[in-house]
Amino acid sequence: DCTLSSKEIVDKIAAAGIVGLGGATFPTQVKLMPPPGSKAEIIIINAVECEPYLTSDHSLMMEKGEQILVGVTLLMKAVNVNKAVIGIENNKPDAIAHLTKLAAAYPGIEVMPLKVQYPQGGEKQLIDAITKRQVASGALPISTGAVVQNVGTAFAVYEAVQKNKPLFERVITVTGKSVANPSNFLARIGTPMKQLIDACGGLPEDTGKVIGGGPMMGKALVNIEVPTAKGSSGILIMNRKEAKRGEAQTCIRCAKCVSACPMGLEPYLLGALSENGDFETMEKERIMDCIECGSCQFTCPANRPLLDYCRLGKGKVGAMIRARQAKK
């Protein structure tokens, strides 16, 4: 049993350089120290992995279940809560069964099967799915009493606290329809992506794009010699047919993007504002609530690059907000 105090656990996590391994790479120790006035009531472990193609979390759960649960227990101790829920989508029945069986020996940890729905792996969507509480616009997730950590992060916490191991490797999925043998690798951070692709049988002949991350939120790479980083959850190799973008046409005002947006935004409007450089209005239209999930762009029948415009605008508005705060 761990005899460390919660502060000692958090210090060890900070010293090991643990960050959110779901892709956002937010420093884990910051999440474990809620701001004054807010208190954590529950740890939510994000094992949803809702991006198509990616299976790194799934393989980690199947192989390191016991260690993950120890990591969850350490996270619970770090924020002084006695309840944790591991959310896993129903398309991973083996992982649900495996962790449910193991969790029986760990008090306060529950495994919750969730329906398969993108983008449920988003922090705010997951909190809503598990606790039925919504995070208000502009508020931090801790305002609902929940601290969300990725399942890979929980494993890294176990290794950092119990084994004094810094975060220097992670599980990465290398996959794609034409890849000879798609695999999950435990790879050191900084391994060139080409090396991992070669281990899967090399770049297929019909490669159209290589994406860092998943198909919905990942970004196309210009070069496969780049190193993997802490946030590299996968490398997706798309064939030419999949990678080809349809030609963008005029918005037909069908509002599909509005009904697809999990944050209740109006992507057609944000896209137009971004295109015209009207970042002040974008801020009023809550662009900072955008989670960059790409649902709007995916549903758009006119092939509008809505996600690209939203990302651009969100970056500009974020810079404006930081400049305002710096003046104060």
N, C-alpha and C positions, 0 to 999 in steps of 0.2 A: 504493500500500500504506500501511496505517495505521502511523505511527511512534510513536503514543502508547503509554505504559506502561499496564498494566492499571489502576493507580490513577487515572491521568488519564481513562481511559475511564469508570470508575465515577463519578468526580467530575462529568464532563460529563453523564452520565445523571441524576445527582441534581439538578444545576443546572437541567436541562430539565424537571424535574418528571415524569419518566416513571414510570408505574405499570402494573400488570398490566392489560391491556386486555381480558382475557377476561370481566371483570365483577367480580372481587374487588378490583380496584384496590389491590393490595398494592404498596408502594414497591419499584421494581425494584432500586435500589441495595442495599437490605437483603438481597435474595435473592442478590446477587452478592458478598456478603461473608460467606461461611460462618462460623459460630461456631468458636472455637478447638477443635481436635481433630477437626473434620470437614473432609473435602476433597472437592471436586467432581471427578468423573471424566468426566461426560458432560453436555452441554446437550441437553435435550429441548425441541423446539419444538412447542407445542400448536396444531396446525392442524386439529384434529378437528371442531370446531364441531358438537357432537352435538345441540344444542337444535334441535327442529323449527322450521321457518320462517326461522331466521336464516341469512343468506348473506353477511354483511359480510366475514368472513375469506376466503371463497371468492373474492369479487370482488377483494379486495386481492391475493390470490395470483396471479390471472390478469393483473392489471395492473402489479404492482410486484414481480414475481418476483426480478429481479436485485437490487433494493435490499434485499429481505428477506434474500437470501443474504449480502449484505455485512453486514447487521445481525447475522445469525447468527455470521458470522466475528468481528465485534467482541465479541459476547457470549462466544464461545469464548476470545478473548484476555483478556477481563476476568476470567475465572475460571481462566485457564491450563489449559484442556483442549484436546485435539486431536481430539475426536470430538463430533459433533452429529447427532441424528436428528430429522427433521421427520416427525411422525406425522399422516397425512391419512386420513380414512375413505374406503372404496371408492366411496362415492356421489359422489365428486368426481374422476372419472377424468381430466378435462381438466387439473385442477390438479396431479394426481400426475404426469402426463406432462410438463407444462410445467416443473415444478420439478425433476423428475428430469433432464431434458435440461440445464437450467441448472447443476444441482449438479455435473455432471461436471467443470466447470472449477474447482470449489472443493474443495480437499483436506479430507478428514475429515467432510464433510457428506453424510448419506445420507437419502433420502426413503423412509419406510416406510409402505406402504399398510396400513390396519387395517380389520378387519371393522366393519360399521356396528352400533354398539351403544351405547345410552344407559345410563349417564352416563360414557362413556369419556373425555370432556373433563375429568373431575375429575382433579386432579393425581395422587392416589394410584392411581387406576385406570389412568391413562396410563403411569405409571412401571412398573406391573405388566405392562401390555400390551407395552411396548417392551423393558424390561430383565429381566422375570420376577422382579423383586424386590418384596417387600411392605414397606410402611412400617408399622412397629409402632404400636400404639395409643399416642397421646400423643407420638410421636416426630415430628421434622421430616422432610420429604421428603429433605433433604440427607443424612440418615443412610444412604440407599441410594446416595449418590454422585451423585445426579441433581439438576440445577437445571432446573426447568421454566419456560419463558417462552412466553407467547402469541405467535402469529405477528404480530398487530398490534403487540405490544410490540417485536418484532424490527425491524419497519419503523420504529417511532418511535425506536428506538435508532440506526438508520442515520441518520435525519434529525437527531437530536440531536448525534451525534458528528461526522458528516461535514459537516453544514450549520449547526451551532449553532442548530438550530430547536427552541424549546420545544414541549411538547405542548399545542397549542391547538386541534387539530382531529382528528377520527377518522372512520372509516367507520361509518355507522349504517344498519341495514336498517329500512325501513318497509314493512310487509306485512300481509296478512290476506286471507281468501277473498273478501271483498266489495270490497277496495280497487281503485279504477279502474286505476291503474298502479303496482304495487308496485316500489320502487326501493331502490338503495343510494346513500346520499349521503355525500360527504366534507363533513362539517358542522363548523362551529366549536363548541367546547364552550360551552354557554350559549345555543345557538340554541333558541328556544321549540319544544316538540314540535309545537305547532299549525302552525308555519311549515312543518315537514317534512311533516306530514300533508296540508296544503294543496297542497304541491308534488306529492303523489301523487294529487291529485284530490279532496281533502277527506274529511271523515268520511262513510262510507257511511250510508244511511238506517237500515239494520238493525243499527247498532253496539250491542253489548251491553256490552262492556268494552274499555278500552284498557289494554294491559299494557306496562309498562316492562321490556324483556328478552324472554325466550322464554316459551312456554306452560307449561313445566315449572317453571322457577325464578323467572320474572318476577313482579313484583307489580303488582296492578291500580292504576291511577292515578285519583285523584279529580278531576283537573283536567288538561287538556292544555296549559295555559299554562305548565307547569313547564319549566325549562330542561333541556337534556340535560347530562349530567355525563361525566366521564372514563370511567365504567363503563357508560355507555349503549350497549349493543351493538345494541339494536333496539327498535322500537316495533311491537307487534303489536295489530292491531285485530280483535277477535273479534266475530262476529255473535251475535245473541241466543241462537240455538240452541246454539252452541258454548260461550257464556259461562255458560249456566245451570248451576248446580251442582245435582246431585241432592240430595234431602233426606237428611241424615245419619240413619242407623239404628243399632240396637244392633250391636256387634261380634259376628260369628257364629263367631269363633275359627277362621277358615279358614286362617290363617297365610300367606295370599298375600303380605302385606306383608313377612313375615320372609324368604320366599324371594326377594322383589324387592330387598331392601336390599343395596346393593353393599358396605356396611361391616359386614355381619353383625350388625346390631342387631335389636332386637325392637320395631318401631314401634308395634304395638298396645299394648304395655306402656308405652312412653315417652309415648304419647298419653294413656293413662289417668292416669299419674302427673302429667303436666302439667295435665290437667283438674282433678285434685284438689290441685294446688299442692304436691306432694311432690318438691321440687327436690333435696333431699339424696339421695334414692334415685335420681333421674334421673342425678345425677353418677356414682353407683356403677355404673349401667347404661350408662355410656360415652356419654352424650348429646353430649359434645364431639367425638366421632368422626363425628357426623352431618354429611354434606356438603350437606344441604338440597336434594337432587336431586329430591324429589317423587315418586320411583318408588312409594313406599308408598301415597301418596294416590291415585295414578293407577290402581293395581291393585285398590284396596279396593272390593269389591262392595257394601259397606254405605255407601259415600260418606262415610266418616269423614274429617274434616279433619285427617289425621295430620300433614301437613307444617306446618300452622299451629300445632298444639300443640307439635311438636318445635322449631320456630323460637322460639316463646315460651319454652319451657323452656331451650333452649340459651342464649338471651340472659340469662335469670335466673341460670343456673349459671355462665356466664362472669363475670357481675358478682360472684357469690359468691367465685369463685376469685381474681379481681383484688383483692377486699377482703381476703381472707386474705393474699395476697402483700404488700399494702400494710402490713399489721400487722407483718409480719416486718421 
